[in-house]
Amino acid sequence: RTAEEGLSLDSDLSFQDTERLVEELRHGVRDSLYMLQKYGTEFAHVEPLFEELRMVYQVAFVDV
């Protein structure tokens, strides 16, 4: 394997790792939004957390 092939392979793996991390983060935030929304009706202090996380989700993952 040449050095150029090694760099290409490393770059591909790094990109795949980054994509996976972003996808896992997106799912985690979405699951957290679901739980906050579920408990927001029972606990008044949860609603502001839900709204803030919803805005973060929209900004961070609108194009994902």
N, CA, C and O atoms as a Tripos MOL2 file, in Angstrom:
@<TRIPOS>MOLECULE
protein
  256   255    64     0     0
PROTEIN
NO_CHARGES

@<TRIPOS>ATOM
      1 N           0.8480   -1.1880    0.0000 N.3       1 ARG1
      2 CA          0.0000    0.0000    0.0000 C.3       1 ARG1
      3 C           0.8850    1.2400    0.0000 C.2       1 ARG1
      4 O           1.8100    1.3580    0.8040 O.2       1 ARG1
      5 N           0.5970    2.1350   -0.8870 N.am      2 THR2
      6 CA          1.4030    3.3530   -0.9680 C.3       2 THR2
      7 C           0.9430    4.3440    0.0930 C.2       2 THR2
      8 O          -0.1300    4.2020    0.6800 O.2       2 THR2
      9 N           1.7710    5.3360    0.3210 N.am      3 ALA3
     10 CA          1.4280    6.3710    1.3010 C.3       3 ALA3
     11 C           0.1710    7.1160    0.8820 C.2       3 ALA3
     12 O          -0.6480    7.4860    1.7230 O.2       3 ALA3
     13 N           0.0230    7.3350   -0.4140 N.am      4 GLU4
     14 CA         -1.1620    8.0460   -0.9180 C.3       4 GLU4
     15 C          -2.4270    7.2250   -0.6640 C.2       4 GLU4
     16 O          -3.4540    7.7760   -0.2700 O.2       4 GLU4
     17 N          -2.3570    5.9230   -0.8860 N.am      5 GLU5
     18 CA         -3.5090    5.0540   -0.6250 C.3       5 GLU5
     19 C          -3.8400    5.0340    0.8610 C.2       5 GLU5
     20 O          -5.0080    5.0190    1.2500 O.2       5 GLU5
     21 N          -2.8020    5.0350    1.6800 N.am      6 GLY6
     22 CA         -3.0060    5.0540    3.1280 C.3       6 GLY6
     23 C          -3.7090    6.3120    3.5810 C.2       6 GLY6
     24 O          -4.6050    6.2540    4.4230 O.2       6 GLY6
     25 N          -3.3180    7.4430    3.0370 N.am      7 LEU7
     26 CA         -3.9750    8.7090    3.3780 C.3       7 LEU7
     27 C          -5.4220    8.7110    2.9280 C.2       7 LEU7
     28 O          -6.3010    9.1960    3.6400 O.2       7 LEU7
     29 N          -5.6700    8.1700    1.7480 N.am      8 SER8
     30 CA         -7.0320    8.1140    1.2300 C.3       8 SER8
     31 C          -7.9020    7.2260    2.1100 C.2       8 SER8
     32 O          -9.0340    7.5870    2.4330 O.2       8 SER8
     33 N          -7.3810    6.0740    2.4940 N.am      9 LEU9
     34 CA         -8.1240    5.1530    3.3540 C.3       9 LEU9
     35 C          -8.3870    5.7850    4.7080 C.2       9 LEU9
     36 O          -9.5020    5.7050    5.2230 O.2       9 LEU9
     37 N          -7.3720    6.4150    5.2950 N.am     10 ASP10
     38 CA         -7.5420    7.0890    6.5760 C.3      10 ASP10
     39 C          -8.5790    8.1920    6.4730 C.2      10 ASP10
     40 O          -9.3960    8.3720    7.3760 O.2      10 ASP10
     41 N          -8.5480    8.9270    5.3770 N.am     11 SER11
     42 CA         -9.5070   10.0040    5.1660 C.3      11 SER11
     43 C         -10.9240    9.4550    5.0520 C.2      11 SER11
     44 O         -11.8570   10.0180    5.6260 O.2      11 SER11
     45 N         -11.0900    8.3580    4.3150 N.am     12 ASP12
     46 CA        -12.4100    7.7380    4.1760 C.3      12 ASP12
     47 C         -12.9300    7.2520    5.5170 C.2      12 ASP12
     48 O         -14.0990    7.4580    5.8420 O.2      12 ASP12
     49 N         -12.0670    6.6040    6.3010 N.am     13 LEU13
     50 CA        -12.4790    6.1100    7.6120 C.3      13 LEU13
     51 C         -12.8280    7.2560    8.5400 C.2      13 LEU13
     52 O         -13.8090    7.1850    9.2790 O.2      13 LEU13
     53 N         -12.0340    8.3080    8.5060 N.am     14 SER14
     54 CA        -12.2950    9.4650    9.3460 C.3      14 SER14
     55 C         -13.6340   10.1020    8.9820 C.2      14 SER14
     56 O         -14.3940   10.4970    9.8660 O.2      14 SER14
     57 N         -13.9230   10.2020    7.6930 N.am     15 PHE15
     58 CA        -15.1940   10.7650    7.2460 C.3      15 PHE15
     59 C         -16.3510    9.8860    7.6950 C.2      15 PHE15
     60 O         -17.3780   10.3980    8.1400 O.2      15 PHE15
     61 N         -16.1990    8.5640    7.5830 N.am     16 GLN16
     62 CA        -17.2490    7.6450    8.0170 C.3      16 GLN16
     63 C         -17.4630    7.7430    9.5200 C.2      16 GLN16
     64 O         -18.6010    7.7220    9.9890 O.2      16 GLN16
     65 N         -16.3710    7.8500   10.2820 N.am     17 ASP17
     66 CA        -16.4890    8.0020   11.7260 C.3      17 ASP17
     67 C         -17.2280    9.2870   12.0730 C.2      17 ASP17
     68 O         -18.0690    9.3010   12.9720 O.2      17 ASP17
     69 N         -16.9180   10.3560   11.3670 N.am     18 THR18
     70 CA        -17.5800   11.6330   11.6060 C.3      18 THR18
     71 C         -19.0610   11.5490   11.2690 C.2      18 THR18
     72 O         -19.9010   12.0400   12.0240 O.2      18 THR18
     73 N         -19.3830   10.9320   10.1420 N.am     19 GLU19
     74 CA        -20.7950   10.7700    9.7740 C.3      19 GLU19
     75 C         -21.5490    9.9670   10.8210 C.2      19 GLU19
     76 O         -22.6690   10.3160   11.1930 O.2      19 GLU19
     77 N         -20.9380    8.8990   11.2930 N.am     20 ARG20
     78 CA        -21.5910    8.0570   12.2980 C.3      20 ARG20
     79 C         -21.8030    8.8360   13.5890 C.2      20 ARG20
     80 O         -22.8730    8.7540   14.1930 O.2      20 ARG20
     81 N         -20.8050    9.5830   14.0120 N.am     21 LEU21
     82 CA        -20.9150   10.3760   15.2230 C.3      21 LEU21
     83 C         -22.0390   11.4010   15.1060 C.2      21 LEU21
     84 O         -22.8240   11.5620   16.0400 O.2      21 LEU21
     85 N         -22.1240   12.0870   13.9830 N.am     22 VAL22
     86 CA        -23.1850   13.0730   13.7700 C.3      22 VAL22
     87 C         -24.5490   12.3910   13.7960 C.2      22 VAL22
     88 O         -25.4930   12.9180   14.3830 O.2      22 VAL22
     89 N         -24.6570   11.2300   13.1690 N.am     23 GLU23
     90 CA        -25.9290   10.5050   13.1390 C.3      23 GLU23
     91 C         -26.3310   10.0530   14.5480 C.2      23 GLU23
     92 O         -27.5000   10.1550   14.9190 O.2      23 GLU23
     93 N         -25.3800    9.5610   15.3240 N.am     24 GLU24
     94 CA        -25.6800    9.1550   16.6950 C.3      24 GLU24
     95 C         -26.0760   10.3550   17.5470 C.2      24 GLU24
     96 O         -26.9870   10.2610   18.3690 O.2      24 GLU24
     97 N         -25.4040   11.4650   17.3580 N.am     25 LEU25
     98 CA        -25.7390   12.6850   18.0860 C.3      25 LEU25
     99 C         -27.1360   13.1620   17.7190 C.2      25 LEU25
    100 O         -27.9100   13.5540   18.5920 O.2      25 LEU25
    101 N         -27.4610   13.1290   16.4320 N.am     26 ARG26
    102 CA        -28.7900   13.5460   15.9750 C.3      26 ARG26
    103 C         -29.8740   12.6790   16.6040 C.2      26 ARG26
    104 O         -30.8910   13.1910   17.0710 O.2      26 ARG26
    105 N         -29.6580   11.3790   16.6140 N.am     27 HIS27
    106 CA        -30.6450   10.4790   17.2180 C.3      27 HIS27
    107 C         -30.7610   10.7080   18.7200 C.2      27 HIS27
    108 O         -31.8620   10.6730   19.2700 O.2      27 HIS27
    109 N         -29.6400   10.9420   19.3820 N.am     28 GLY28
    110 CA        -29.6690   11.1970   20.8150 C.3      28 GLY28
    111 C         -30.4270   12.4670   21.1620 C.2      28 GLY28
    112 O         -31.2080   12.4920   22.1120 O.2      28 GLY28
    113 N         -30.1960   13.5150   20.3940 N.am     29 VAL29
    114 CA        -30.9120   14.7760   20.6330 C.3      29 VAL29
    115 C         -32.3950   14.5920   20.3460 C.2      29 VAL29
    116 O         -33.2370   15.0920   21.0910 O.2      29 VAL29
    117 N         -32.7220   13.8790   19.2700 N.am     30 ARG30
    118 CA        -34.1280   13.6400   18.9370 C.3      30 ARG30
    119 C         -34.8190   12.8330   20.0390 C.2      30 ARG30
    120 O         -35.9530   13.1390   20.4070 O.2      30 ARG30
    121 N         -34.1510   11.8110   20.5640 N.am     31 ASP31
    122 CA        -34.7230   11.0240   21.6590 C.3      31 ASP31
    123 C         -34.9000   11.8730   22.9110 C.2      31 ASP31
    124 O         -35.8940   11.7360   23.6230 O.2      31 ASP31
    125 N         -33.9400   12.7470   23.1790 N.am     32 SER32
    126 CA        -34.0520   13.6470   24.3300 C.3      32 SER32
    127 C         -35.2180   14.6040   24.1530 C.2      32 SER32
    128 O         -35.9370   14.8910   25.1100 O.2      32 SER32
    129 N         -35.4110   15.0990   22.9370 N.am     33 LEU33
    130 CA        -36.5580   15.9690   22.6610 C.3      33 LEU33
    131 C         -37.8660   15.2420   22.9370 C.2      33 LEU33
    132 O         -38.7860   15.8100   23.5260 O.2      33 LEU33
    133 N         -37.9480   13.9980   22.5140 N.am     34 TYR34
    134 CA        -39.1590   13.2050   22.7400 C.3      34 TYR34
    135 C         -39.4400   13.0790   24.2380 C.2      34 TYR34
    136 O         -40.5740   13.2700   24.6780 O.2      34 TYR34
    137 N         -38.4080   12.7570   25.0190 N.am     35 MET35
    138 CA        -38.6000   12.5900   26.4630 C.3      35 MET35
    139 C         -38.9670   13.9150   27.1280 C.2      35 MET35
    140 O         -39.8440   13.9500   27.9910 O.2      35 MET35
    141 N         -38.3100   14.9970   26.7380 N.am     36 LEU36
    142 CA        -38.6460   16.2940   27.3250 C.3      36 LEU36
    143 C         -40.0640   16.7040   26.9720 C.2      36 LEU36
    144 O         -40.7710   17.2710   27.8050 O.2      36 LEU36
    145 N         -40.4840   16.4270   25.7530 N.am     37 GLN37
    146 CA        -41.8460   16.7580   25.3500 C.3      37 GLN37
    147 C         -42.8450   15.9220   26.1440 C.2      37 GLN37
    148 O         -43.8910   16.4210   26.5600 O.2      37 GLN37
    149 N         -42.5250   14.6750   26.3470 N.am     38 LYS38
    150 CA        -43.4000   13.7680   27.0910 C.3      38 LYS38
    151 C         -43.5900   14.2430   28.5320 C.2      38 LYS38
    152 O         -44.7060   14.2260   29.0530 O.2      38 LYS38
    153 N         -42.5030   14.6660   29.1720 N.am     39 TYR39
    154 CA        -42.5850   15.0820   30.5660 C.3      39 TYR39
    155 C         -42.8580   16.5710   30.7330 C.2      39 TYR39
    156 O         -43.0760   17.0330   31.8530 O.2      39 TYR39
    157 N         -42.8510   17.3150   29.6620 N.am     40 GLY40
    158 CA        -43.1020   18.7480   29.7370 C.3      40 GLY40
    159 C         -44.4820   19.0920   30.2440 C.2      40 GLY40
    160 O         -44.6740   20.1340   30.8710 O.2      40 GLY40
    161 N         -45.4460   18.2280   29.9800 N.am     41 THR41
    162 CA        -46.8090   18.4810   30.4490 C.3      41 THR41
    163 C         -46.9400   18.2360   31.9430 C.2      41 THR41
    164 O         -47.8420   18.7780   32.5810 O.2      41 THR41
    165 N         -46.0540   17.4270   32.5100 N.am     42 GLU42
    166 CA        -46.1310   17.0970   33.9330 C.3      42 GLU42
    167 C         -45.2520   17.9950   34.7990 C.2      42 GLU42
    168 O         -45.5480   18.2170   35.9730 O.2      42 GLU42
    169 N         -44.1810   18.5060   34.2210 N.am     43 PHE43
    170 CA        -43.2380   19.3060   34.9840 C.3      43 PHE43
    171 C         -42.9920   20.6240   34.2570 C.2      43 PHE43
    172 O         -42.4730   20.6390   33.1410 O.2      43 PHE43
    173 N         -43.3640   21.7150   34.8890 N.am     44 ALA44
    174 CA        -43.2880   23.0310   34.2470 C.3      44 ALA44
    175 C         -41.8560   23.4280   33.8830 C.2      44 ALA44
    176 O         -41.6480   24.1050   32.8760 O.2      44 ALA44
    177 N         -40.8860   23.0290   34.6650 N.am     45 HIS45
    178 CA        -39.4990   23.4410   34.4070 C.3      45 HIS45
    179 C         -38.8840   22.7200   33.2080 C.2      45 HIS45
    180 O         -37.8070   23.1050   32.7530 O.2      45 HIS45
    181 N         -39.5360   21.6970   32.6930 N.am     46 VAL46
    182 CA        -39.0030   20.9390   31.5630 C.3      46 VAL46
    183 C         -39.2750   21.6550   30.2360 C.2      46 VAL46
    184 O         -38.4970   21.5130   29.2930 O.2      46 VAL46
    185 N         -40.3400   22.4010   30.1530 N.am     47 GLU47
    186 CA        -40.7210   23.0730   28.9010 C.3      47 GLU47
    187 C         -39.6200   23.9870   28.3530 C.2      47 GLU47
    188 O         -39.3390   23.9330   27.1560 O.2      47 GLU47
    189 N         -38.9870   24.8240   29.1850 N.am     48 PRO48
    190 CA        -37.8940   25.6540   28.6430 C.3      48 PRO48
    191 C         -36.7200   24.8210   28.1180 C.2      48 PRO48
    192 O         -36.0950   25.1930   27.1240 O.2      48 PRO48
    193 N         -36.4200   23.7070   28.7700 N.am     49 LEU49
    194 CA        -35.3540   22.8240   28.2820 C.3      49 LEU49
    195 C         -35.7140   22.2580   26.9180 C.2      49 LEU49
    196 O         -34.8740   22.1900   26.0210 O.2      49 LEU49
    197 N         -36.9640   21.8570   26.7710 N.am     50 PHE50
    198 CA        -37.4340   21.3220   25.4980 C.3      50 PHE50
    199 C         -37.2900   22.3650   24.3930 C.2      50 PHE50
    200 O         -36.7810   22.0600   23.3140 O.2      50 PHE50
    201 N         -37.7310   23.5790   24.6520 N.am     51 GLU51
    202 CA        -37.6730   24.6330   23.6390 C.3      51 GLU51
    203 C         -36.2330   24.9500   23.2380 C.2      51 GLU51
    204 O         -35.9410   25.1480   22.0590 O.2      51 GLU51
    205 N         -35.3440   24.9960   24.2150 N.am     52 GLU52
    206 CA        -33.9450   25.2920   23.9060 C.3      52 GLU52
    207 C         -33.3150   24.1610   23.0910 C.2      52 GLU52
    208 O         -32.6080   24.4180   22.1170 O.2      52 GLU52
    209 N         -33.5650   22.9260   23.4810 N.am     53 LEU53
    210 CA        -33.0120   21.7900   22.7500 C.3      53 LEU53
    211 C         -33.6260   21.6780   21.3590 C.2      53 LEU53
    212 O         -32.9470   21.2740   20.4150 O.2      53 LEU53
    213 N         -34.8820   22.0250   21.2230 N.am     54 ARG54
    214 CA        -35.5380   22.0050   19.9110 C.3      54 ARG54
    215 C         -34.8670   23.0020   18.9670 C.2      54 ARG54
    216 O         -34.6480   22.7040   17.7930 O.2      54 ARG54
    217 N         -34.5440   24.1770   19.4850 N.am     55 MET55
    218 CA        -33.8530   25.1760   18.6550 C.3      55 MET55
    219 C         -32.4650   24.6850   18.2500 C.2      55 MET55
    220 O         -32.0510   24.8630   17.1040 O.2      55 MET55
    221 N         -31.7520   24.0740   19.1830 N.am     56 VAL56
    222 CA        -30.4270   23.5250   18.8760 C.3      56 VAL56
    223 C         -30.5460   22.4660   17.7900 C.2      56 VAL56
    224 O         -29.7520   22.4510   16.8490 O.2      56 VAL56
    225 N         -31.5240   21.5860   17.9100 N.am     57 TYR57
    226 CA        -31.7300   20.5190   16.9260 C.3      57 TYR57
    227 C         -31.9970   21.1060   15.5430 C.2      57 TYR57
    228 O         -31.4320   20.6520   14.5480 O.2      57 TYR57
    229 N         -32.8540   22.1110   15.4900 N.am     58 GLN58
    230 CA        -33.1860   22.7200   14.2010 C.3      58 GLN58
    231 C         -31.9690   23.3810   13.5600 C.2      58 GLN58
    232 O         -31.7760   23.2850   12.3480 O.2      58 GLN58
    233 N         -31.1630   24.0410   14.3550 N.am     59 VAL59
    234 CA        -29.9770   24.7120   13.8200 C.3      59 VAL59
    235 C         -28.9140   23.6940   13.4080 C.2      59 VAL59
    236 O         -28.3080   23.8250   12.3450 O.2      59 VAL59
    237 N         -28.6890   22.6960   14.2330 N.am     60 ALA60
    238 CA        -27.5950   21.7560   13.9910 C.3      60 ALA60
    239 C         -27.9190   20.7020   12.9380 C.2      60 ALA60
    240 O         -27.0320   20.2660   12.2040 O.2      60 ALA60
    241 N         -29.1870   20.2900   12.8570 N.am     61 PHE61
    242 CA        -29.5080   19.1370   12.0250 C.3      61 PHE61
    243 C         -30.5530   19.4170   10.9560 C.2      61 PHE61
    244 O         -31.1550   18.4800   10.4320 O.2      61 PHE61
    245 N         -30.7800   20.6580   10.6260 N.am     62 VAL62
    246 CA        -31.8010   20.9870    9.6390 C.3      62 VAL62
    247 C         -31.4810   20.3880    8.2770 C.2      62 VAL62
    248 O         -32.3970   20.0760    7.5170 O.2      62 VAL62
    249 N         -30.2130   20.2220    7.9550 N.am     63 ASP63
    250 CA        -29.8500   19.7040    6.6370 C.3      63 ASP63
    251 C         -29.2980   18.2820    6.6790 C.2      63 ASP63
    252 O         -28.7880   17.7880    5.6730 O.2      63 ASP63
    253 N         -29.3950   17.6260    7.8210 N.am     64 VAL64
    254 CA        -28.8600   16.2590    7.9480 C.3      64 VAL64
    255 C         -29.9500   15.2570    7.6500 C.2      64 VAL64
    256 O         -29.7110   14.0500    7.7010 O.2      64 VAL64
@<TRIPOS>BOND
     1     1     2 1
     2     2     3 1
     3     3     4 2
     4     3     5 am
     5     5     6 1
     6     6     7 1
     7     7     8 2
     8     7     9 am
     9     9    10 1
    10    10    11 1
    11    11    12 2
    12    11    13 am
    13    13    14 1
    14    14    15 1
    15    15    16 2
    16    15    17 am
    17    17    18 1
    18    18    19 1
    19    19    20 2
    20    19    21 am
    21    21    22 1
    22    22    23 1
    23    23    24 2
    24    23    25 am
    25    25    26 1
    26    26    27 1
    27    27    28 2
    28    27    29 am
    29    29    30 1
    30    30    31 1
    31    31    32 2
    32    31    33 am
    33    33    34 1
    34    34    35 1
    35    35    36 2
    36    35    37 am
    37    37    38 1
    38    38    39 1
    39    39    40 2
    40    39    41 am
    41    41    42 1
    42    42    43 1
    43    43    44 2
    44    43    45 am
    45    45    46 1
    46    46    47 1
    47    47    48 2
    48    47    49 am
    49    49    50 1
    50    50    51 1
    51    51    52 2
    52    51    53 am
    53    53    54 1
    54    54    55 1
    55    55    56 2
    56    55    57 am
    57    57    58 1
    58    58    59 1
    59    59    60 2
    60    59    61 am
    61    61    62 1
    62    62    63 1
    63    63    64 2
    64    63    65 am
    65    65    66 1
    66    66    67 1
    67    67    68 2
    68    67    69 am
    69    69    70 1
    70    70    71 1
    71    71    72 2
    72    71    73 am
    73    73    74 1
    74    74    75 1
    75    75    76 2
    76    75    77 am
    77    77    78 1
    78    78    79 1
    79    79    80 2
    80    79    81 am
    81    81    82 1
    82    82    83 1
    83    83    84 2
    84    83    85 am
    85    85    86 1
    86    86    87 1
    87    87    88 2
    88    87    89 am
    89    89    90 1
    90    90    91 1
    91    91    92 2
    92    91    93 am
    93    93    94 1
    94    94    95 1
    95    95    96 2
    96    95    97 am
    97    97    98 1
    98    98    99 1
    99    99   100 2
   100    99   101 am
   101   101   102 1
   102   102   103 1
   103   103   104 2
   104   103   105 am
   105   105   106 1
   106   106   107 1
   107   107   108 2
   108   107   109 am
   109   109   110 1
   110   110   111 1
   111   111   112 2
   112   111   113 am
   113   113   114 1
   114   114   115 1
   115   115   116 2
   116   115   117 am
   117   117   118 1
   118   118   119 1
   119   119   120 2
   120   119   121 am
   121   121   122 1
   122   122   123 1
   123   123   124 2
   124   123   125 am
   125   125   126 1
   126   126   127 1
   127   127   128 2
   128   127   129 am
   129   129   130 1
   130   130   131 1
   131   131   132 2
   132   131   133 am
   133   133   134 1
   134   134   135 1
   135   135   136 2
   136   135   137 am
   137   137   138 1
   138   138   139 1
   139   139   140 2
   140   139   141 am
   141   141   142 1
   142   142   143 1
   143   143   144 2
   144   143   145 am
   145   145   146 1
   146   146   147 1
   147   147   148 2
   148   147   149 am
   149   149   150 1
   150   150   151 1
   151   151   152 2
   152   151   153 am
   153   153   154 1
   154   154   155 1
   155   155   156 2
   156   155   157 am
   157   157   158 1
   158   158   159 1
   159   159   160 2
   160   159   161 am
   161   161   162 1
   162   162   163 1
   163   163   164 2
   164   163   165 am
   165   165   166 1
   166   166   167 1
   167   167   168 2
   168   167   169 am
   169   169   170 1
   170   170   171 1
   171   171   172 2
   172   171   173 am
   173   173   174 1
   174   174   175 1
   175   175   176 2
   176   175   177 am
   177   177   178 1
   178   178   179 1
   179   179   180 2
   180   179   181 am
   181   181   182 1
   182   182   183 1
   183   183   184 2
   184   183   185 am
   185   185   186 1
   186   186   187 1
   187   187   188 2
   188   187   189 am
   189   189   190 1
   190   190   191 1
   191   191   192 2
   192   191   193 am
   193   193   194 1
   194   194   195 1
   195   195   196 2
   196   195   197 am
   197   197   198 1
   198   198   199 1
   199   199   200 2
   200   199   201 am
   201   201   202 1
   202   202   203 1
   203   203   204 2
   204   203   205 am
   205   205   206 1
   206   206   207 1
   207   207   208 2
   208   207   209 am
   209   209   210 1
   210   210   211 1
   211   211   212 2
   212   211   213 am
   213   213   214 1
   214   214   215 1
   215   215   216 2
   216   215   217 am
   217   217   218 1
   218   218   219 1
   219   219   220 2
   220   219   221 am
   221   221   222 1
   222   222   223 1
   223   223   224 2
   224   223   225 am
   225   225   226 1
   226   226   227 1
   227   227   228 2
   228   227   229 am
   229   229   230 1
   230   230   231 1
   231   231   232 2
   232   231   233 am
   233   233   234 1
   234   234   235 1
   235   235   236 2
   236   235   237 am
   237   237   238 1
   238   238   239 1
   239   239   240 2
   240   239   241 am
   241   241   242 1
   242   242   243 1
   243   243   244 2
   244   243   245 am
   245   245   246 1
   246   246   247 1
   247   247   248 2
   248   247   249 am
   249   249   250 1
   250   250   251 1
   251   251   252 2
   252   251   253 am
   253   253   254 1
   254   254   255 1
   255   255   256 2
@<TRIPOS>SUBSTRUCTURE
     1 ARG1         2 RESIDUE 1 A ARG
     2 THR2         6 RESIDUE 1 A THR
     3 ALA3        10 RESIDUE 1 A ALA
     4 GLU4        14 RESIDUE 1 A GLU
     5 GLU5        18 RESIDUE 1 A GLU
     6 GLY6        22 RESIDUE 1 A GLY
     7 LEU7        26 RESIDUE 1 A LEU
     8 SER8        30 RESIDUE 1 A SER
     9 LEU9        34 RESIDUE 1 A LEU
    10 ASP10       38 RESIDUE 1 A ASP
    11 SER11       42 RESIDUE 1 A SER
    12 ASP12       46 RESIDUE 1 A ASP
    13 LEU13       50 RESIDUE 1 A LEU
    14 SER14       54 RESIDUE 1 A SER
    15 PHE15       58 RESIDUE 1 A PHE
    16 GLN16       62 RESIDUE 1 A GLN
    17 ASP17       66 RESIDUE 1 A ASP
    18 THR18       70 RESIDUE 1 A THR
    19 GLU19       74 RESIDUE 1 A GLU
    20 ARG20       78 RESIDUE 1 A ARG
    21 LEU21       82 RESIDUE 1 A LEU
    22 VAL22       86 RESIDUE 1 A VAL
    23 GLU23       90 RESIDUE 1 A GLU
    24 GLU24       94 RESIDUE 1 A GLU
    25 LEU25       98 RESIDUE 1 A LEU
    26 ARG26      102 RESIDUE 1 A ARG
    27 HIS27      106 RESIDUE 1 A HIS
    28 GLY28      110 RESIDUE 1 A GLY
    29 VAL29      114 RESIDUE 1 A VAL
    30 ARG30      118 RESIDUE 1 A ARG
    31 ASP31      122 RESIDUE 1 A ASP
    32 SER32      126 RESIDUE 1 A SER
    33 LEU33      130 RESIDUE 1 A LEU
    34 TYR34      134 RESIDUE 1 A TYR
    35 MET35      138 RESIDUE 1 A MET
    36 LEU36      142 RESIDUE 1 A LEU
    37 GLN37      146 RESIDUE 1 A GLN
    38 LYS38      150 RESIDUE 1 A LYS
    39 TYR39      154 RESIDUE 1 A TYR
    40 GLY40      158 RESIDUE 1 A GLY
    41 THR41      162 RESIDUE 1 A THR
    42 GLU42      166 RESIDUE 1 A GLU
    43 PHE43      170 RESIDUE 1 A PHE
    44 ALA44      174 RESIDUE 1 A ALA
    45 HIS45      178 RESIDUE 1 A HIS
    46 VAL46      182 RESIDUE 1 A VAL
    47 GLU47      186 RESIDUE 1 A GLU
    48 PRO48      190 RESIDUE 1 A PRO
    49 LEU49      194 RESIDUE 1 A LEU
    50 PHE50      198 RESIDUE 1 A PHE
    51 GLU51      202 RESIDUE 1 A GLU
    52 GLU52      206 RESIDUE 1 A GLU
    53 LEU53      210 RESIDUE 1 A LEU
    54 ARG54      214 RESIDUE 1 A ARG
    55 MET55      218 RESIDUE 1 A MET
    56 VAL56      222 RESIDUE 1 A VAL
    57 TYR57      226 RESIDUE 1 A TYR
    58 GLN58      230 RESIDUE 1 A GLN
    59 VAL59      234 RESIDUE 1 A VAL
    60 ALA60      238 RESIDUE 1 A ALA
    61 PHE61      242 RESIDUE 1 A PHE
    62 VAL62      246 RESIDUE 1 A VAL
    63 ASP63      250 RESIDUE 1 A ASP
    64 VAL64      254 RESIDUE 1 A VAL
